[in-house]
Amino acid sequence: MSAHFGKAQLFFHSEQNDGEAWLIAERGRILRRWISEYPELALGEPFGVERRLLDTYGITGKPEDLEPNSDLAGGWATSWGDCPATTVAEDSSVDPTTADADMGSINSMLLATAPTPE
């Protein structure tokens, strides 16, 4: 989608604290993929609000590269470093949990649906 439309983003936020995920792509390339439950599947470099919050926590690299039992990893994972998917969405485009009908569009929005398995 990003190859055709320029940008594509996907966000997952759990109110039950069982995971956060995002994928941000531009011009056909994945810039960042983060899945809190599967950090080994992360791609790209943290940027934007994710990078700023990592810096605040004293994490100079990527969260997926931290030793899982380290204090830094534990502190980050407790609250995802105050970096839930909604925070990344707001920094990258729009926070769907605070948007209202009168907000208007910051650009164009496209919703893709997956085919139904037969």
C-alpha positions as CSV (number, residue, x, y, z in Angstrom):
1,M,0.0,0.0,0.0
2,S,2.8,2.4,0.8
3,A,4.4,1.8,-2.6
4,H,1.1,3.0,-4.2
5,F,-0.1,5.7,-1.7
6,G,3.2,6.9,-0.3
7,K,2.5,6.0,3.4
8,A,0.8,3.1,5.2
9,Q,0.5,2.6,9.0
10,L,-1.0,-0.1,11.2
11,F,-1.5,0.1,15.0
12,F,-2.6,-2.3,17.6
13,H,-3.3,-1.1,21.2
14,S,-4.6,-3.3,24.0
15,E,-6.5,-1.7,26.9
16,Q,-5.7,-4.9,28.9
17,N,-2.0,-4.4,28.7
18,D,-1.4,-7.5,26.7
19,G,0.4,-6.0,23.7
20,E,1.2,-3.1,21.5
21,A,2.2,-3.1,17.9
22,W,2.8,-0.8,15.0
23,L,4.0,-0.9,11.4
24,I,5.0,2.3,9.6
25,A,5.9,2.1,5.9
26,E,6.8,4.7,3.3
27,R,7.3,4.3,-0.4
28,G,7.2,0.5,-0.3
29,R,9.7,0.2,2.6
30,I,8.9,-0.8,6.2
31,L,10.5,1.9,8.4
32,R,9.6,0.4,11.7
33,R,7.7,-2.7,12.9
34,W,7.3,-3.3,16.7
35,I,5.4,-6.0,18.4
36,S,5.7,-5.8,22.1
37,E,5.0,-9.5,22.6
38,Y,7.5,-10.6,20.0
39,P,10.4,-8.1,20.0
40,E,12.5,-10.5,18.0
41,L,10.2,-9.6,15.0
42,A,11.0,-5.9,15.1
43,L,12.3,-4.2,12.0
44,G,13.9,-0.8,11.4
45,E,15.1,1.9,13.7
46,P,12.9,3.5,16.4
47,F,12.1,7.1,15.4
48,G,9.8,9.9,16.4
49,V,8.1,9.6,19.8
50,E,9.4,6.0,20.2
51,R,13.0,7.2,19.9
52,R,12.4,10.2,22.2
53,L,10.8,8.0,24.9
54,L,13.6,5.4,24.6
55,D,16.2,8.2,25.1
56,T,14.2,9.4,28.2
57,Y,14.6,5.9,29.6
58,G,18.3,5.9,28.9
59,I,18.0,3.3,26.1
60,T,20.4,4.4,23.4
61,G,19.7,1.4,21.1
62,K,16.6,-0.5,20.2
63,P,14.3,-2.1,22.9
64,E,14.5,-5.4,21.0
65,D,18.3,-5.5,21.6
66,L,18.0,-5.2,25.4
67,E,18.9,-8.2,27.5
68,P,15.4,-9.5,28.5
69,N,16.3,-9.8,32.2
70,S,17.9,-6.4,32.5
71,D,16.6,-3.5,34.6
72,L,16.2,-1.3,31.5
73,A,14.2,-4.0,29.7
74,G,12.0,-4.6,32.7
75,G,11.4,-0.9,33.2
76,W,10.5,-0.4,29.6
77,A,8.2,-3.4,29.4
78,T,6.3,-2.4,32.6
79,S,4.5,0.4,30.7
80,W,6.0,0.0,27.2
81,G,8.0,3.1,28.2
82,D,4.7,5.2,28.1
83,C,4.8,4.4,24.4
84,P,1.6,2.6,23.5
85,A,0.6,2.3,19.9
86,T,-1.9,5.2,20.4
87,T,1.0,7.5,21.2
88,V,2.9,6.4,18.1
89,A,-0.2,6.8,16.0
90,E,-0.8,10.3,17.4
91,D,2.9,11.2,16.6
92,S,2.7,9.7,13.1
93,S,-0.8,10.7,12.1
94,V,-3.8,10.6,14.4
95,D,-4.7,8.9,17.7
96,P,-7.9,7.0,16.9
97,T,-8.9,7.0,20.6
98,T,-9.2,10.8,20.7
99,A,-10.3,11.6,17.2
100,D,-13.9,12.8,16.8
101,A,-16.3,13.2,13.9
102,D,-15.6,17.0,13.6
103,M,-11.8,16.5,13.4
104,G,-11.7,16.3,9.7
105,S,-9.0,14.5,7.7
106,I,-5.3,15.3,8.0
107,N,-4.9,13.7,4.6
108,S,-6.7,10.8,2.9
109,M,-7.5,7.6,4.7
110,L,-7.8,4.2,3.2
111,L,-9.1,1.1,4.8
112,A,-8.2,-2.3,3.5
113,T,-10.1,-5.4,4.3
114,A,-8.8,-8.9,4.0
115,P,-10.5,-11.5,1.9
116,T,-12.8,-13.9,3.7
117,P,-11.2,-17.4,3.8
118,E,-13.3,-20.0,2.0
